[in-house]
């Protein structure tokens, strides 16, 4: 199939298996859940009675004091004691086969293309690192919410877009299902199209 470049009206020959792939909602959902779970920190942590500092000596004799028997001052029922069922760092990461992940990305790109939300441009460069120059560039393409995909992200383009919530920019190695589904439009350079095609086949 062919993708028309908006800047020059030159068509790009692309593989149907990448930009005209069948829509697989279940696979896309699995890829999104896996990606988001892999970014969960799971860093909640508490100390058990074995990890709390102190409490090595028996507070008082087992018998004869009239008080309840105690073996450690760091028992969970004591102040400054350990936690009975202490939470520990949890690994939320999941595994998705490379073939399944690639098929999910191909399915997303194909659906974006079918909905006419994929805009291929010859190149993307900002005049400066200022946000207003970046927004002016977006006005030229008549988009108000978009993901820009480039082969290599320049410093000026990155600095100009990093404070905006309606726009994001990434290179081909950072492309992920969440970003592709988050924005209304996807602007992609012609060089990035070819590189993505090589990666997904």
ABEGO torsion letter per residue (X at the ends): XBBBBAAAGBBBBBBAAAAABBBBAAAAAAAAAAAAAAABAGABBBBBAAABBEGABBABBABGAGBBBBABAABAABBGBBBABBBBBBBABBBBBAAAAAAAAAAAAAAAAAAGABBBBABBBBABABAAAAAAAAAAAGBABBBBBBABBBAAAAAAAAABAABBBBBAAABBAAAAAABABBBBBAAAAAAAAAAAX
